[in-house]
Amino acid sequence: MLEAAIFVIFPFCMAFAAVSDMLSMTIANRVSVILLLAFAVIAPLTGMSWAAYGMHFAAGALVLAVTFGLFAMGGMGGGDAKLLAATAVWFGFAPGLIQYLVVASLIGGALTMAILYYRGSPLALITGNNTFLRHFANAKTGVPYGIALGLSGLITCPETPLMQWSLERLSAL
């Protein structure tokens, strides 16, 4: 049952954040809260040591400090900053966190370039009223970076310690 929660909660939150940011240019606080609370409850039940548990929250705090600075300078949205921090808690100080951040940067860069190209094309005028494309077409809005964060979370979720624990448990059956 614990494995099922791990397989569902993290990927669902990543997918929800991506779709939510695409449609509304916001990532609801509840996504970050669910990620934090789920980790806080599930991690000790997997046998994670208290030291490792604390280090996972320290990783989230460090990422939050950096992203809060970026938010204060106007470099990123508040929802993106909170989602990054909550996701960092699931990765902890591990190579998977670096992988997540690199993949998010690559997808985010490609997404930004694609949106800028789309905004400059005649296609944006034709499709700009579409529910799914309206934020992509509007040059006055930013880039819905939650799409990149969500996709990179889905791509790298097998690198989270809880997902690895779940996979090990299932492979032992």
TAMO-V906745 format. One record per pair of residues at least 24 apart in sequence whose ideal C-beta (glycine too) atoms are under 6 Angstrom apart, sorted by the first residue. I is the first residue (numbers start at 1). J is the second residue. If there is no record, write none. Layout:
i | j
I | J
I | J
//
This chain:
i | j
2 | 45
3 | 166
3 | 169
6 | 162
6 | 166
9 | 38
10 | 90
10 | 157
11 | 154
11 | 157
14 | 150
14 | 153
14 | 154
17 | 83
17 | 146
17 | 150
18 | 146
18 | 147
18 | 150
18 | 151
21 | 144
21 | 146
21 | 147
22 | 144
22 | 147
25 | 135
25 | 141
25 | 144
26 | 79
27 | 79
27 | 83
27 | 146
32 | 82
32 | 83
32 | 86
35 | 86
36 | 86
39 | 89
39 | 90
46 | 165
55 | 92
55 | 93
56 | 89
56 | 92
57 | 89
59 | 88
59 | 92
59 | 93
60 | 85
60 | 88
60 | 89
63 | 88
80 | 145
83 | 149
87 | 153
90 | 160
91 | 160
96 | 159
99 | 156
99 | 159
100 | 152
100 | 156
103 | 152
103 | 155
103 | 156
104 | 148
104 | 149
104 | 152
107 | 148
107 | 151
107 | 152
108 | 145
108 | 148
111 | 147
111 | 148
112 | 143
115 | 143
//
